[in-house]
Amino acid sequence: MRDAWLAASARCAIASIGPTASETIREEGLPVDIEPEHPKMGHLAQAVARDALAVLQKKREA
């Protein structure tokens, strides 16, 4: 089940709120596609709104 879930993540935009969360996400074998400059929820929401579509388009093209 884990392998299928990791494979499915290749079709998702994965966002992290900050460096500590990003480290944990990467340790689980996932890429971090979006991480805001400041580890605050508002900054994360803005980064996702700004970048998620481009991330998804790039992943679909790969």
PDBQT receptor file of N, H, CA, C and O in Angstrom, charges set to zero:
ATOM      1  N   MET A   1       0.832  -1.191   0.000  1.00  0.00    +0.000 N 
ATOM      2  CA  MET A   1       0.000   0.000   0.000  1.00  0.00    +0.000 C 
ATOM      3  C   MET A   1       0.879   1.258   0.000  1.00  0.00    +0.000 C 
ATOM      4  O   MET A   1       0.557   2.242  -0.666  1.00  0.00    +0.000 OA
ATOM      5  N   ARG A   2       1.978   1.220   0.743  1.00  0.00    +0.000 N 
ATOM      6  H   ARG A   2       2.239   0.420   1.283  1.00  0.00    +0.000 HD
ATOM      7  CA  ARG A   2       2.860   2.390   0.829  1.00  0.00    +0.000 C 
ATOM      8  C   ARG A   2       3.431   2.753  -0.537  1.00  0.00    +0.000 C 
ATOM      9  O   ARG A   2       3.486   3.930  -0.892  1.00  0.00    +0.000 OA
ATOM     10  N   ASP A   3       3.855   1.751  -1.308  1.00  0.00    +0.000 N 
ATOM     11  H   ASP A   3       3.810   0.794  -1.020  1.00  0.00    +0.000 HD
ATOM     12  CA  ASP A   3       4.418   2.016  -2.629  1.00  0.00    +0.000 C 
ATOM     13  C   ASP A   3       3.402   2.666  -3.556  1.00  0.00    +0.000 C 
ATOM     14  O   ASP A   3       3.735   3.579  -4.311  1.00  0.00    +0.000 OA
ATOM     15  N   ALA A   4       2.176   2.196  -3.496  1.00  0.00    +0.000 N 
ATOM     16  H   ALA A   4       1.905   1.454  -2.882  1.00  0.00    +0.000 HD
ATOM     17  CA  ALA A   4       1.121   2.793  -4.315  1.00  0.00    +0.000 C 
ATOM     18  C   ALA A   4       0.866   4.232  -3.903  1.00  0.00    +0.000 C 
ATOM     19  O   ALA A   4       0.648   5.096  -4.752  1.00  0.00    +0.000 OA
ATOM     20  N   TRP A   5       0.893   4.486  -2.623  1.00  0.00    +0.000 N 
ATOM     21  H   TRP A   5       1.071   3.783  -1.934  1.00  0.00    +0.000 HD
ATOM     22  CA  TRP A   5       0.676   5.840  -2.128  1.00  0.00    +0.000 C 
ATOM     23  C   TRP A   5       1.814   6.763  -2.552  1.00  0.00    +0.000 C 
ATOM     24  O   TRP A   5       1.573   7.901  -2.955  1.00  0.00    +0.000 OA
ATOM     25  N   LEU A   6       3.047   6.282  -2.462  1.00  0.00    +0.000 N 
ATOM     26  H   LEU A   6       3.243   5.358  -2.135  1.00  0.00    +0.000 HD
ATOM     27  CA  LEU A   6       4.188   7.085  -2.895  1.00  0.00    +0.000 C 
ATOM     28  C   LEU A   6       4.140   7.341  -4.395  1.00  0.00    +0.000 C 
ATOM     29  O   LEU A   6       4.466   8.439  -4.846  1.00  0.00    +0.000 OA
ATOM     30  N   ALA A   7       3.738   6.339  -5.172  1.00  0.00    +0.000 N 
ATOM     31  H   ALA A   7       3.473   5.447  -4.806  1.00  0.00    +0.000 HD
ATOM     32  CA  ALA A   7       3.613   6.531  -6.615  1.00  0.00    +0.000 C 
ATOM     33  C   ALA A   7       2.537   7.564  -6.937  1.00  0.00    +0.000 C 
ATOM     34  O   ALA A   7       2.713   8.385  -7.837  1.00  0.00    +0.000 OA
ATOM     35  N   ALA A   8       1.440   7.526  -6.216  1.00  0.00    +0.000 N 
ATOM     36  H   ALA A   8       1.297   6.858  -5.485  1.00  0.00    +0.000 HD
ATOM     37  CA  ALA A   8       0.359   8.497  -6.431  1.00  0.00    +0.000 C 
ATOM     38  C   ALA A   8       0.805   9.913  -6.102  1.00  0.00    +0.000 C 
ATOM     39  O   ALA A   8       0.293  10.874  -6.677  1.00  0.00    +0.000 OA
ATOM     40  N   SER A   9       1.740  10.051  -5.194  1.00  0.00    +0.000 N 
ATOM     41  H   SER A   9       2.156   9.270  -4.726  1.00  0.00    +0.000 HD
ATOM     42  CA  SER A   9       2.208  11.380  -4.804  1.00  0.00    +0.000 C 
ATOM     43  C   SER A   9       2.894  12.099  -5.963  1.00  0.00    +0.000 C 
ATOM     44  O   SER A   9       3.028  13.322  -5.944  1.00  0.00    +0.000 OA
ATOM     45  N   ALA A  10       3.325  11.344  -6.966  1.00  0.00    +0.000 N 
ATOM     46  H   ALA A  10       3.216  10.350  -6.981  1.00  0.00    +0.000 HD
ATOM     47  CA  ALA A  10       3.956  11.955  -8.136  1.00  0.00    +0.000 C 
ATOM     48  C   ALA A  10       2.962  12.795  -8.932  1.00  0.00    +0.000 C 
ATOM     49  O   ALA A  10       3.359  13.609  -9.766  1.00  0.00    +0.000 OA
ATOM     50  N   ARG A  11       1.681  12.598  -8.677  1.00  0.00    +0.000 N 
ATOM     51  H   ARG A  11       1.359  11.936  -7.999  1.00  0.00    +0.000 HD
ATOM     52  CA  ARG A  11       0.641  13.360  -9.382  1.00  0.00    +0.000 C 
ATOM     53  C   ARG A  11       0.050  14.470  -8.510  1.00  0.00    +0.000 C 
ATOM     54  O   ARG A  11      -0.929  15.110  -8.894  1.00  0.00    +0.000 OA
ATOM     55  N   CYS A  12       0.641  14.692  -7.351  1.00  0.00    +0.000 N 
ATOM     56  H   CYS A  12       1.436  14.172  -7.039  1.00  0.00    +0.000 HD
ATOM     57  CA  CYS A  12       0.127  15.681  -6.398  1.00  0.00    +0.000 C 
ATOM     58  C   CYS A  12       1.152  16.778  -6.149  1.00  0.00    +0.000 C 
ATOM     59  O   CYS A  12       2.356  16.560  -6.282  1.00  0.00    +0.000 OA
ATOM     60  N   ALA A  13       0.673  17.931  -5.794  1.00  0.00    +0.000 N 
ATOM     61  H   ALA A  13      -0.305  18.108  -5.685  1.00  0.00    +0.000 HD
ATOM     62  CA  ALA A  13       1.553  18.998  -5.315  1.00  0.00    +0.000 C 
ATOM     63  C   ALA A  13       1.652  18.844  -3.805  1.00  0.00    +0.000 C 
ATOM     64  O   ALA A  13       0.642  18.889  -3.104  1.00  0.00    +0.000 OA
ATOM     65  N   ILE A  14       2.857  18.664  -3.311  1.00  0.00    +0.000 N 
ATOM     66  H   ILE A  14       3.678  18.627  -3.880  1.00  0.00    +0.000 HD
ATOM     67  CA  ILE A  14       3.061  18.463  -1.881  1.00  0.00    +0.000 C 
ATOM     68  C   ILE A  14       3.650  19.734  -1.295  1.00  0.00    +0.000 C 
ATOM     69  O   ILE A  14       4.717  20.196  -1.699  1.00  0.00    +0.000 OA
ATOM     70  N   ALA A  15       2.928  20.281  -0.337  1.00  0.00    +0.000 N 
ATOM     71  H   ALA A  15       2.061  19.905  -0.009  1.00  0.00    +0.000 HD
ATOM     72  CA  ALA A  15       3.346  21.525   0.303  1.00  0.00    +0.000 C 
ATOM     73  C   ALA A  15       3.701  21.261   1.758  1.00  0.00    +0.000 C 
ATOM     74  O   ALA A  15       3.118  20.399   2.415  1.00  0.00    +0.000 OA
ATOM     75  N   SER A  16       4.659  22.017   2.236  1.00  0.00    +0.000 N 
ATOM     76  H   SER A  16       5.133  22.718   1.702  1.00  0.00    +0.000 HD
ATOM     77  CA  SER A  16       5.116  21.901   3.615  1.00  0.00    +0.000 C 
ATOM     78  C   SER A  16       5.126  23.292   4.233  1.00  0.00    +0.000 C 
ATOM     79  O   SER A  16       5.428  24.278   3.561  1.00  0.00    +0.000 OA
ATOM     80  N   ILE A  17       4.801  23.361   5.496  1.00  0.00    +0.000 N 
ATOM     81  H   ILE A  17       4.556  22.560   6.042  1.00  0.00    +0.000 HD
ATOM     82  CA  ILE A  17       4.736  24.659   6.149  1.00  0.00    +0.000 C 
ATOM     83  C   ILE A  17       6.113  25.234   6.470  1.00  0.00    +0.000 C 
ATOM     84  O   ILE A  17       6.252  26.447   6.630  1.00  0.00    +0.000 OA
ATOM     85  N   GLY A  18       7.131  24.380   6.566  1.00  0.00    +0.000 N 
ATOM     86  H   GLY A  18       7.019  23.395   6.436  1.00  0.00    +0.000 HD
ATOM     87  CA  GLY A  18       8.452  24.904   6.872  1.00  0.00    +0.000 C 
ATOM     88  C   GLY A  18       9.515  23.824   6.870  1.00  0.00    +0.000 C 
ATOM     89  O   GLY A  18       9.227  22.663   6.583  1.00  0.00    +0.000 OA
ATOM     90  N   PRO A  19      10.747  24.204   7.191  1.00  0.00    +0.000 N 
ATOM     91  CA  PRO A  19      11.888  23.297   7.087  1.00  0.00    +0.000 C 
ATOM     92  C   PRO A  19      11.773  22.015   7.921  1.00  0.00    +0.000 C 
ATOM     93  O   PRO A  19      12.173  20.948   7.457  1.00  0.00    +0.000 OA
ATOM     94  N   THR A  20      11.249  22.100   9.107  1.00  0.00    +0.000 N 
ATOM     95  H   THR A  20      10.923  22.968   9.483  1.00  0.00    +0.000 HD
ATOM     96  CA  THR A  20      11.134  20.910   9.947  1.00  0.00    +0.000 C 
ATOM     97  C   THR A  20      10.150  19.922   9.342  1.00  0.00    +0.000 C 
ATOM     98  O   THR A  20      10.426  18.724   9.277  1.00  0.00    +0.000 OA
ATOM     99  N   ALA A  21       9.005  20.421   8.899  1.00  0.00    +0.000 N 
ATOM    100  H   ALA A  21       8.781  21.394   8.951  1.00  0.00    +0.000 HD
ATOM    101  CA  ALA A  21       8.018  19.559   8.246  1.00  0.00    +0.000 C 
ATOM    102  C   ALA A  21       8.576  19.013   6.935  1.00  0.00    +0.000 C 
ATOM    103  O   ALA A  21       8.347  17.849   6.605  1.00  0.00    +0.000 OA
ATOM    104  N   SER A  22       9.295  19.827   6.194  1.00  0.00    +0.000 N 
ATOM    105  H   SER A  22       9.481  20.772   6.462  1.00  0.00    +0.000 HD
ATOM    106  CA  SER A  22       9.881  19.382   4.926  1.00  0.00    +0.000 C 
ATOM    107  C   SER A  22      10.854  18.236   5.152  1.00  0.00    +0.000 C 
ATOM    108  O   SER A  22      10.874  17.275   4.383  1.00  0.00    +0.000 OA
ATOM    109  N   GLU A  23      11.642  18.330   6.178  1.00  0.00    +0.000 N 
ATOM    110  H   GLU A  23      11.626  19.111   6.803  1.00  0.00    +0.000 HD
ATOM    111  CA  GLU A  23      12.596  17.270   6.493  1.00  0.00    +0.000 C 
ATOM    112  C   GLU A  23      11.870  15.954   6.764  1.00  0.00    +0.000 C 
ATOM    113  O   GLU A  23      12.279  14.903   6.272  1.00  0.00    +0.000 OA
ATOM    114  N   THR A  24      10.810  16.012   7.533  1.00  0.00    +0.000 N 
ATOM    115  H   THR A  24      10.478  16.866   7.933  1.00  0.00    +0.000 HD
ATOM    116  CA  THR A  24      10.032  14.811   7.845  1.00  0.00    +0.000 C 
ATOM    117  C   THR A  24       9.384  14.241   6.586  1.00  0.00    +0.000 C 
ATOM    118  O   THR A  24       9.377  13.026   6.387  1.00  0.00    +0.000 OA
ATOM    119  N   ILE A  25       8.847  15.101   5.747  1.00  0.00    +0.000 N 
ATOM    120  H   ILE A  25       8.853  16.087   5.909  1.00  0.00    +0.000 HD
ATOM    121  CA  ILE A  25       8.215  14.659   4.507  1.00  0.00    +0.000 C 
ATOM    122  C   ILE A  25       9.236  13.956   3.616  1.00  0.00    +0.000 C 
ATOM    123  O   ILE A  25       8.952  12.899   3.051  1.00  0.00    +0.000 OA
ATOM    124  N   ARG A  26      10.411  14.540   3.494  1.00  0.00    +0.000 N 
ATOM    125  H   ARG A  26      10.642  15.398   3.953  1.00  0.00    +0.000 HD
ATOM    126  CA  ARG A  26      11.460  13.940   2.662  1.00  0.00    +0.000 C 
ATOM    127  C   ARG A  26      11.945  12.610   3.242  1.00  0.00    +0.000 C 
ATOM    128  O   ARG A  26      12.254  11.683   2.494  1.00  0.00    +0.000 OA
ATOM    129  N   GLU A  27      12.010  12.516   4.557  1.00  0.00    +0.000 N 
ATOM    130  H   GLU A  27      11.758  13.269   5.165  1.00  0.00    +0.000 HD
ATOM    131  CA  GLU A  27      12.410  11.258   5.196  1.00  0.00    +0.000 C 
ATOM    132  C   GLU A  27      11.443  10.129   4.862  1.00  0.00    +0.000 C 
ATOM    133  O   GLU A  27      11.824   8.959   4.875  1.00  0.00    +0.000 OA
ATOM    134  N   GLU A  28      10.201  10.473   4.564  1.00  0.00    +0.000 N 
ATOM    135  H   GLU A  28       9.892  11.424   4.552  1.00  0.00    +0.000 HD
ATOM    136  CA  GLU A  28       9.198   9.476   4.193  1.00  0.00    +0.000 C 
ATOM    137  C   GLU A  28       9.222   9.155   2.704  1.00  0.00    +0.000 C 
ATOM    138  O   GLU A  28       8.409   8.369   2.219  1.00  0.00    +0.000 OA
ATOM    139  N   GLY A  29      10.161   9.769   1.975  1.00  0.00    +0.000 N 
ATOM    140  H   GLY A  29      10.822  10.409   2.368  1.00  0.00    +0.000 HD
ATOM    141  CA  GLY A  29      10.314   9.471   0.560  1.00  0.00    +0.000 C 
ATOM    142  C   GLY A  29       9.501  10.328  -0.374  1.00  0.00    +0.000 C 
ATOM    143  O   GLY A  29       9.353  10.001  -1.552  1.00  0.00    +0.000 OA
ATOM    144  N   LEU A  30       8.967  11.430   0.140  1.00  0.00    +0.000 N 
ATOM    145  H   LEU A  30       9.087  11.695   1.097  1.00  0.00    +0.000 HD
ATOM    146  CA  LEU A  30       8.145  12.320  -0.676  1.00  0.00    +0.000 C 
ATOM    147  C   LEU A  30       8.915  13.582  -1.042  1.00  0.00    +0.000 C 
ATOM    148  O   LEU A  30       9.758  14.039  -0.270  1.00  0.00    +0.000 OA
ATOM    149  N   PRO A  31       8.635  14.143  -2.205  1.00  0.00    +0.000 N 
ATOM    150  CA  PRO A  31       9.244  15.424  -2.548  1.00  0.00    +0.000 C 
ATOM    151  C   PRO A  31       8.451  16.567  -1.921  1.00  0.00    +0.000 C 
ATOM    152  O   PRO A  31       7.246  16.449  -1.701  1.00  0.00    +0.000 OA
ATOM    153  N   VAL A  32       9.119  17.644  -1.642  1.00  0.00    +0.000 N 
ATOM    154  H   VAL A  32      10.098  17.740  -1.820  1.00  0.00    +0.000 HD
ATOM    155  CA  VAL A  32       8.429  18.859  -1.194  1.00  0.00    +0.000 C 
ATOM    156  C   VAL A  32       8.440  19.808  -2.383  1.00  0.00    +0.000 C 
ATOM    157  O   VAL A  32       9.497  20.269  -2.814  1.00  0.00    +0.000 OA
ATOM    158  N   ASP A  33       7.261  20.091  -2.902  1.00  0.00    +0.000 N 
ATOM    159  H   ASP A  33       6.403  19.716  -2.551  1.00  0.00    +0.000 HD
ATOM    160  CA  ASP A  33       7.144  20.940  -4.079  1.00  0.00    +0.000 C 
ATOM    161  C   ASP A  33       6.989  22.411  -3.720  1.00  0.00    +0.000 C 
ATOM    162  O   ASP A  33       7.410  23.291  -4.471  1.00  0.00    +0.000 OA
ATOM    163  N   ILE A  34       6.393  22.666  -2.586  1.00  0.00    +0.000 N 
ATOM    164  H   ILE A  34       6.051  21.951  -1.976  1.00  0.00    +0.000 HD
ATOM    165  CA  ILE A  34       6.096  24.048  -2.188  1.00  0.00    +0.000 C 
ATOM    166  C   ILE A  34       6.428  24.209  -0.711  1.00  0.00    +0.000 C 
ATOM    167  O   ILE A  34       5.980  23.431   0.132  1.00  0.00    +0.000 OA
ATOM    168  N   GLU A  35       7.217  25.225  -0.416  1.00  0.00    +0.000 N 
ATOM    169  H   GLU A  35       7.582  25.857  -1.100  1.00  0.00    +0.000 HD
ATOM    170  CA  GLU A  35       7.518  25.587   0.975  1.00  0.00    +0.000 C 
ATOM    171  C   GLU A  35       7.606  27.108   1.034  1.00  0.00    +0.000 C 
ATOM    172  O   GLU A  35       8.418  27.699   0.322  1.00  0.00    +0.000 OA
ATOM    173  N   PRO A  36       6.801  27.747   1.856  1.00  0.00    +0.000 N 
ATOM    174  CA  PRO A  36       6.819  29.208   1.904  1.00  0.00    +0.000 C 
ATOM    175  C   PRO A  36       8.113  29.740   2.519  1.00  0.00    +0.000 C 
ATOM    176  O   PRO A  36       8.838  29.017   3.202  1.00  0.00    +0.000 OA
ATOM    177  N   GLU A  37       8.380  30.999   2.266  1.00  0.00    +0.000 N 
ATOM    178  H   GLU A  37       7.790  31.587   1.712  1.00  0.00    +0.000 HD
ATOM    179  CA  GLU A  37       9.578  31.644   2.809  1.00  0.00    +0.000 C 
ATOM    180  C   GLU A  37       9.519  31.749   4.321  1.00  0.00    +0.000 C 
ATOM    181  O   GLU A  37      10.552  31.674   4.987  1.00  0.00    +0.000 OA
ATOM    182  N   HIS A  38       8.326  31.922   4.874  1.00  0.00    +0.000 N 
ATOM    183  H   HIS A  38       7.487  31.983   4.333  1.00  0.00    +0.000 HD
ATOM    184  CA  HIS A  38       8.139  32.034   6.324  1.00  0.00    +0.000 C 
ATOM    185  C   HIS A  38       7.214  30.907   6.774  1.00  0.00    +0.000 C 
ATOM    186  O   HIS A  38       6.178  30.680   6.148  1.00  0.00    +0.000 OA
ATOM    187  N   PRO A  39       7.563  30.200   7.837  1.00  0.00    +0.000 N 
ATOM    188  CA  PRO A  39       6.753  29.055   8.279  1.00  0.00    +0.000 C 
ATOM    189  C   PRO A  39       5.482  29.464   9.022  1.00  0.00    +0.000 C 
ATOM    190  O   PRO A  39       5.337  29.222  10.221  1.00  0.00    +0.000 OA
ATOM    191  N   LYS A  40       4.590  30.073   8.301  1.00  0.00    +0.000 N 
ATOM    192  H   LYS A  40       4.707  30.270   7.328  1.00  0.00    +0.000 HD
ATOM    193  CA  LYS A  40       3.296  30.511   8.849  1.00  0.00    +0.000 C 
ATOM    194  C   LYS A  40       2.189  30.042   7.918  1.00  0.00    +0.000 C 
ATOM    195  O   LYS A  40       2.388  29.971   6.705  1.00  0.00    +0.000 OA
ATOM    196  N   MET A  41       1.031  29.724   8.468  1.00  0.00    +0.000 N 
ATOM    197  H   MET A  41       0.868  29.781   9.453  1.00  0.00    +0.000 HD
ATOM    198  CA  MET A  41      -0.070  29.180   7.677  1.00  0.00    +0.000 C 
ATOM    199  C   MET A  41      -0.502  30.126   6.555  1.00  0.00    +0.000 C 
ATOM    200  O   MET A  41      -0.774  29.673   5.443  1.00  0.00    +0.000 OA
ATOM    201  N   GLY A  42      -0.567  31.398   6.820  1.00  0.00    +0.000 N 
ATOM    202  H   GLY A  42      -0.346  31.766   7.723  1.00  0.00    +0.000 HD
ATOM    203  CA  GLY A  42      -0.958  32.352   5.778  1.00  0.00    +0.000 C 
ATOM    204  C   GLY A  42       0.015  32.349   4.611  1.00  0.00    +0.000 C 
ATOM    205  O   GLY A  42      -0.397  32.425   3.454  1.00  0.00    +0.000 OA
ATOM    206  N   HIS A  43       1.305  32.263   4.912  1.00  0.00    +0.000 N 
ATOM    207  H   HIS A  43       1.639  32.202   5.852  1.00  0.00    +0.000 HD
ATOM    208  CA  HIS A  43       2.326  32.209   3.859  1.00  0.00    +0.000 C 
ATOM    209  C   HIS A  43       2.218  30.902   3.071  1.00  0.00    +0.000 C 
ATOM    210  O   HIS A  43       2.408  30.885   1.855  1.00  0.00    +0.000 OA
ATOM    211  N   LEU A  44       1.913  29.814   3.770  1.00  0.00    +0.000 N 
ATOM    212  H   LEU A  44       1.759  29.828   4.758  1.00  0.00    +0.000 HD
ATOM    213  CA  LEU A  44       1.730  28.532   3.096  1.00  0.00    +0.000 C 
ATOM    214  C   LEU A  44       0.538  28.604   2.140  1.00  0.00    +0.000 C 
ATOM    215  O   LEU A  44       0.636  28.162   0.995  1.00  0.00    +0.000 OA
ATOM    216  N   ALA A  45      -0.565  29.149   2.594  1.00  0.00    +0.000 N 
ATOM    217  H   ALA A  45      -0.644  29.508   3.524  1.00  0.00    +0.000 HD
ATOM    218  CA  ALA A  45      -1.757  29.266   1.745  1.00  0.00    +0.000 C 
ATOM    219  C   ALA A  45      -1.459  30.111   0.507  1.00  0.00    +0.000 C 
ATOM    220  O   ALA A  45      -1.888  29.774  -0.596  1.00  0.00    +0.000 OA
ATOM    221  N   GLN A  46      -0.737  31.190   0.690  1.00  0.00    +0.000 N 
ATOM    222  H   GLN A  46      -0.389  31.464   1.587  1.00  0.00    +0.000 HD
ATOM    223  CA  GLN A  46      -0.381  32.045  -0.444  1.00  0.00    +0.000 C 
ATOM    224  C   GLN A  46       0.530  31.308  -1.421  1.00  0.00    +0.000 C 
ATOM    225  O   GLN A  46       0.342  31.402  -2.634  1.00  0.00    +0.000 OA
ATOM    226  N   ALA A  47       1.515  30.576  -0.905  1.00  0.00    +0.000 N 
ATOM    227  H   ALA A  47       1.668  30.499   0.081  1.00  0.00    +0.000 HD
ATOM    228  CA  ALA A  47       2.445  29.847  -1.760  1.00  0.00    +0.000 C 
ATOM    229  C   ALA A  47       1.720  28.761  -2.551  1.00  0.00    +0.000 C 
ATOM    230  O   ALA A  47       1.998  28.564  -3.734  1.00  0.00    +0.000 OA
ATOM    231  N   VAL A  48       0.801  28.061  -1.909  1.00  0.00    +0.000 N 
ATOM    232  H   VAL A  48       0.575  28.221  -0.948  1.00  0.00    +0.000 HD
ATOM    233  CA  VAL A  48       0.036  27.020  -2.601  1.00  0.00    +0.000 C 
ATOM    234  C   VAL A  48      -0.838  27.655  -3.685  1.00  0.00    +0.000 C 
ATOM    235  O   VAL A  48      -0.886  27.163  -4.813  1.00  0.00    +0.000 OA
ATOM    236  N   ALA A  49      -1.510  28.717  -3.355  1.00  0.00    +0.000 N 
ATOM    237  H   ALA A  49      -1.472  29.117  -2.439  1.00  0.00    +0.000 HD
ATOM    238  CA  ALA A  49      -2.368  29.391  -4.335  1.00  0.00    +0.000 C 
ATOM    239  C   ALA A  49      -1.550  29.890  -5.525  1.00  0.00    +0.000 C 
ATOM    240  O   ALA A  49      -2.015  29.852  -6.664  1.00  0.00    +0.000 OA
ATOM    241  N   ARG A  50      -0.357  30.349  -5.260  1.00  0.00    +0.000 N 
ATOM    242  H   ARG A  50       0.020  30.380  -4.335  1.00  0.00    +0.000 HD
ATOM    243  CA  ARG A  50       0.500  30.911  -6.305  1.00  0.00    +0.000 C 
ATOM    244  C   ARG A  50       1.167  29.818  -7.147  1.00  0.00    +0.000 C 
ATOM    245  O   ARG A  50       1.288  29.971  -8.363  1.00  0.00    +0.000 OA
ATOM    246  N   ASP A  51       1.602  28.714  -6.519  1.00  0.00    +0.000 N 
ATOM    247  H   ASP A  51       1.504  28.590  -5.532  1.00  0.00    +0.000 HD
ATOM    248  CA  ASP A  51       2.502  27.769  -7.190  1.00  0.00    +0.000 C 
ATOM    249  C   ASP A  51       1.911  26.405  -7.539  1.00  0.00    +0.000 C 
ATOM    250  O   ASP A  51       2.473  25.706  -8.383  1.00  0.00    +0.000 OA
ATOM    251  N   ALA A  52       0.819  26.008  -6.934  1.00  0.00    +0.000 N 
ATOM    252  H   ALA A  52       0.363  26.576  -6.249  1.00  0.00    +0.000 HD
ATOM    253  CA  ALA A  52       0.335  24.636  -7.093  1.00  0.00    +0.000 C 
ATOM    254  C   ALA A  52      -0.001  24.284  -8.542  1.00  0.00    +0.000 C 
ATOM    255  O   ALA A  52       0.336  23.191  -8.997  1.00  0.00    +0.000 OA
ATOM    256  N   LEU A  53      -0.640  25.160  -9.256  1.00  0.00    +0.000 N 
ATOM    257  H   LEU A  53      -0.914  26.048  -8.887  1.00  0.00    +0.000 HD
ATOM    258  CA  LEU A  53      -1.020  24.859 -10.634  1.00  0.00    +0.000 C 
ATOM    259  C   LEU A  53       0.214  24.590 -11.491  1.00  0.00    +0.000 C 
ATOM    260  O   LEU A  53       0.229  23.635 -12.268  1.00  0.00    +0.000 OA
ATOM    261  N   ALA A  54       1.241  25.413 -11.359  1.00  0.00    +0.000 N 
ATOM    262  H   ALA A  54       1.229  26.188 -10.728  1.00  0.00    +0.000 HD
ATOM    263  CA  ALA A  54       2.467  25.210 -12.130  1.00  0.00    +0.000 C 
ATOM    264  C   ALA A  54       3.150  23.901 -11.748  1.00  0.00    +0.000 C 
ATOM    265  O   ALA A  54       3.666  23.199 -12.617  1.00  0.00    +0.000 OA
ATOM    266  N   VAL A  55       3.159  23.569 -10.480  1.00  0.00    +0.000 N 
ATOM    267  H   VAL A  55       2.740  24.139  -9.774  1.00  0.00    +0.000 HD
ATOM    268  CA  VAL A  55       3.750  22.309 -10.023  1.00  0.00    +0.000 C 
ATOM    269  C   VAL A  55       3.007  21.134 -10.634  1.00  0.00    +0.000 C 
ATOM    270  O   VAL A  55       3.628  20.198 -11.138  1.00  0.00    +0.000 OA
ATOM    271  N   LEU A  56       1.685  21.177 -10.595  1.00  0.00    +0.000 N 
ATOM    272  H   LEU A  56       1.180  21.937 -10.186  1.00  0.00    +0.000 HD
ATOM    273  CA  LEU A  56       0.884  20.084 -11.144  1.00  0.00    +0.000 C 
ATOM    274  C   LEU A  56       1.071  19.949 -12.654  1.00  0.00    +0.000 C 
ATOM    275  O   LEU A  56       1.164  18.835 -13.170  1.00  0.00    +0.000 OA
ATOM    276  N   GLN A  57       1.126  21.058 -13.353  1.00  0.00    +0.000 N 
ATOM    277  H   GLN A  57       1.051  21.963 -12.935  1.00  0.00    +0.000 HD
ATOM    278  CA  GLN A  57       1.327  21.012 -14.801  1.00  0.00    +0.000 C 
ATOM    279  C   GLN A  57       2.683  20.404 -15.137  1.00  0.00    +0.000 C 
ATOM    280  O   GLN A  57       2.794  19.604 -16.066  1.00  0.00    +0.000 OA
ATOM    281  N   LYS A  58       3.709  20.780 -14.386  1.00  0.00    +0.000 N 
ATOM    282  H   LYS A  58       3.618  21.430 -13.631  1.00  0.00    +0.000 HD
ATOM    283  CA  LYS A  58       5.053  20.249 -14.622  1.00  0.00    +0.000 C 
ATOM    284  C   LYS A  58       5.083  18.744 -14.357  1.00  0.00    +0.000 C 
ATOM    285  O   LYS A  58       5.712  17.999 -15.109  1.00  0.00    +0.000 OA
ATOM    286  N   LYS A  59       4.412  18.290 -13.299  1.00  0.00    +0.000 N 
ATOM    287  H   LYS A  59       3.901  18.896 -12.688  1.00  0.00    +0.000 HD
ATOM    288  CA  LYS A  59       4.387  16.866 -12.991  1.00  0.00    +0.000 C 
ATOM    289  C   LYS A  59       3.631  16.085 -14.053  1.00  0.00    +0.000 C 
ATOM    290  O   LYS A  59       4.012  14.962 -14.383  1.00  0.00    +0.000 OA
ATOM    291  N   ARG A  60       2.574  16.659 -14.588  1.00  0.00    +0.000 N 
ATOM    292  H   ARG A  60       2.265  17.572 -14.320  1.00  0.00    +0.000 HD
ATOM    293  CA  ARG A  60       1.794  15.975 -15.626  1.00  0.00    +0.000 C 
ATOM    294  C   ARG A  60       2.571  15.842 -16.923  1.00  0.00    +0.000 C 
ATOM    295  O   ARG A  60       2.387  14.876 -17.664  1.00  0.00    +0.000 OA
ATOM    296  N   GLU A  61       3.436  16.803 -17.200  1.00  0.00    +0.000 N 
ATOM    297  H   GLU A  61       3.586  17.587 -16.598  1.00  0.00    +0.000 HD
ATOM    298  CA  GLU A  61       4.245  16.771 -18.406  1.00  0.00    +0.000 C 
ATOM    299  C   GLU A  61       5.392  15.770 -18.305  1.00  0.00    +0.000 C 
ATOM    300  O   GLU A  61       5.895  15.293 -19.323  1.00  0.00    +0.000 OA
ATOM    301  N   ALA A  62       5.804  15.454 -17.087  1.00  0.00    +0.000 N 
ATOM    302  H   ALA A  62       5.396  15.841 -16.260  1.00  0.00    +0.000 HD
ATOM    303  CA  ALA A  62       6.957  14.557 -16.880  1.00  0.00    +0.000 C 
ATOM    304  C   ALA A  62       6.609  13.117 -17.135  1.00  0.00    +0.000 C 
ATOM    305  O   ALA A  62       7.465  12.242 -17.005  1.00  0.00    +0.000 OA
TER     306      ALA A  62
